[in-house]
Amino acid sequence: MPHFISKNMFLCVNISHNDFFIMPYLRNFRHPNLMILPIILESKSQKVAKKNLDSNSLTTKIDSTHEVLFIRCVVKSDRFLYKIDKLTQVSNLNKIKEILSFLASHVDVISHNLSETKKHTKGSNTPFLLKETQLTGLKPHFIEIGFGSGRHILSLAKSNPKKIILGFEIHAPSIRQVLNAIESYQLKNLYICAADARNAMQLIDSSVANAIFLHFPVPWNNAKHRRVMSRDFLLACFRILRLNGHLNLRSDDLEYVRDSINEMLSAPIAHFEVKKNNAANVISKYEARWTKQQKDIYDLFLYKQSDSESFLKSQDCVFEFDFSLSNIESFCNQKWVDKENSVFISIGDMYISVDSNDLVNLDSKENIESKSQNSQDNFPLDSMSHPFPPTENLKENYPANFANTQENEVSLENEVSLENIESKNLSPAHHPILEKDSKNKSQTPANHPTKIVELTFGSFYVPFSTYLVIENGNLHYLKYPLNIKSHIIAHKFLCKILNNKLDSNIIHQKLS
C-alpha cells in the first residue's frame, strides 16, 4: 500500500492542488498520536466552487461528483507515517500516489514506496469500473463473484460480445489486471464492481441473469460466517436469476461443497447437480496446479425452477438523522446487538478537529510522547478548536520549498464539507455547494469542533463500515449505506441508540 515516512509533519491545510483539496487534520480522541487528513477529490469535469465555501464550517455541502478519502497520519517518537485509509481509499492507485507524493514533497522524507509505475494502472479511469450505487438498473446476463486473475470472466465476455457481464472482486491487483485486459481487448460488455458481492448483489434487478459463477471461493472452514455461500446469498441469487438460470459453485474443498449442499437442501424446493472432476473450458492457474496434484474438483449447479417466488423489495430509505447530537463521544467504543432482527451497531474511536498550534508543536519529540501518554481527562474537547492556520504562520513553519510552489498549482482557500459526498439518495442537482449560512457566521470553530466516529453496522453475515460525521450537532454518514434491508434496519436501530430509546432485549457491551 502506498505510504511514506517523514521527519516532520505536513502542516499546510485548506489548500487545493490540481483536482484535490486538503482539509484540516482530525485527531483520535483516545490516542492523540493517530490523525486523519481528509482529502476532497474532484471529478475531471468539476472544480470546487471556492466562492461558496464556508470558512467556519465543514457542513458546506458538495455535490456527488466529489469523493472524499482519508490520509492516515501516525505520529511516532521521531517520525510521521502517512498512508491511505483503507475504508475511504479510491480504486485509482495513481491518484493515491499523486496525493501522497504532493504531501511528501513538502516534508523531509525518510522512506517511501511512491515510485511511479505503469503496472496495472491503465484501467484506473474507466467507465467499466462501477460503484455499488451504479448497479441499480444494470441487467447483467452473467455474474462472476471473485474473478481473480480474470481468465474465466474475460472468456465469458469474449464469447458473448452482445451480453453484459458483471464481475465482483475486492482484490485491487486483480481488478486492475482485468481492467487492463478490458482495454487491451477493447471489450465493451464487461463491467467490474470493487465491492463485497454479498451486499452489492442486493442492488441488482430481479430475474435478469442467466448464470452466476462462484469459482474457488475461500473456504473459511474455521470461520464459516465469512463465507460467500449462505442462506441470504442463495436468496439473492434466486431473485437475480431468470427462470431456469443457475448458480455454479466450483471448488476443490469438499467440506465447503457439502455445507453448500446442506444449505441448498434447507430450501422448500431445490434442484441441483453435483459433478466431480468435470472438465472445464477455462482453467485458472490454481486449478491447473491442483489438477497436477491429482486433487478433486467439484462442480455444484443450483437451478431456479420457479419464477413464482415473491421477493419483497425494500422500500426506499433516506439515510438521514432528524435530530441533533452534541455528545457522540458518550457512545464511542461500544457495541449493541439486536438478535431479533439479526443486526448490530459498533461505534469505535472518535476523531476531532485539531488546533493548528498543536500541529506545529508536534514536531517536538517531547511533545509527541507527552501527548500520547495523556488521558482523555487531560485532552479536553474545548482545546480541540477547528484549525485555520494563517498563511503567514504556515510559511514560517513550513519547509523552504513551500515558498517556491507555483501559484497555479497550490492555492490557499477556505475549506469544504464532507457532508453528502457519498450520498446515493440525492442527485447532483439536489446537493450543490451551498451559499454561506448567515447563522453560521457568528459561530466560532472552537465552539463547534468537527467530530468523526468509526461506525460498523448491518447484519452479522456481512457488516458495513463507514464514518459518522458530526458538526454543530448535525449528523450524516461519510459513505452512505445501501438501500437494502439489513442497512435500513441497522440505520433505524442506530437512531434509537443515539436517542436512548432502546428496547430491553438489546445486548449492549463496552469495547476496550
Secondary structure as GFF3:
##gff-version 3
##sequence-region A 1 512
A	DSSP	beta_strand	3	6	.	.	.	ID=ss1
A	DSSP	beta_strand	15	17	.	.	.	ID=ss2
A	DSSP	beta_strand	20	22	.	.	.	ID=ss3
A	DSSP	beta_strand	26	28	.	.	.	ID=ss4
A	DSSP	beta_strand	34	41	.	.	.	ID=ss5
A	DSSP	three_ten_helix	50	52	.	.	.	ID=ss6
A	DSSP	beta_strand	67	75	.	.	.	ID=ss7
A	DSSP	beta_strand	80	84	.	.	.	ID=ss8
A	DSSP	alpha_helix	93	104	.	.	.	ID=ss9
A	DSSP	beta_strand	109	112	.	.	.	ID=ss10
A	DSSP	beta_strand	129	130	.	.	.	ID=ss11
A	DSSP	three_ten_helix	132	134	.	.	.	ID=ss12
A	DSSP	beta_strand	142	145	.	.	.	ID=ss13
A	DSSP	alpha_helix	151	159	.	.	.	ID=ss14
A	DSSP	beta_strand	165	168	.	.	.	ID=ss15
A	DSSP	alpha_helix	172	184	.	.	.	ID=ss16
A	DSSP	beta_strand	190	193	.	.	.	ID=ss17
A	DSSP	alpha_helix	197	200	.	.	.	ID=ss18
A	DSSP	three_ten_helix	201	203	.	.	.	ID=ss19
A	DSSP	beta_strand	209	215	.	.	.	ID=ss20
A	DSSP	three_ten_helix	224	226	.	.	.	ID=ss21
A	DSSP	alpha_helix	231	240	.	.	.	ID=ss22
A	DSSP	beta_strand	241	251	.	.	.	ID=ss23
A	DSSP	alpha_helix	254	265	.	.	.	ID=ss24
A	DSSP	beta_strand	271	276	.	.	.	ID=ss25
A	DSSP	alpha_helix	285	292	.	.	.	ID=ss26
A	DSSP	beta_strand	298	303	.	.	.	ID=ss27
A	DSSP	three_ten_helix	328	331	.	.	.	ID=ss28
A	DSSP	beta_strand	334	338	.	.	.	ID=ss29
A	DSSP	beta_strand	343	353	.	.	.	ID=ss30
A	DSSP	alpha_helix	356	361	.	.	.	ID=ss31
A	DSSP	alpha_helix	365	373	.	.	.	ID=ss32
A	DSSP	three_ten_helix	376	378	.	.	.	ID=ss33
A	DSSP	three_ten_helix	381	383	.	.	.	ID=ss34
A	DSSP	alpha_helix	391	397	.	.	.	ID=ss35
A	DSSP	three_ten_helix	400	402	.	.	.	ID=ss36
A	DSSP	beta_strand	410	412	.	.	.	ID=ss37
A	DSSP	three_ten_helix	428	430	.	.	.	ID=ss38
A	DSSP	three_ten_helix	440	442	.	.	.	ID=ss39
A	DSSP	three_ten_helix	445	447	.	.	.	ID=ss40
A	DSSP	beta_strand	451	459	.	.	.	ID=ss41
A	DSSP	beta_strand	463	471	.	.	.	ID=ss42
A	DSSP	beta_strand	474	477	.	.	.	ID=ss43
A	DSSP	alpha_helix	485	498	.	.	.	ID=ss44
A	DSSP	beta_strand	507	510	.	.	.	ID=ss45
###
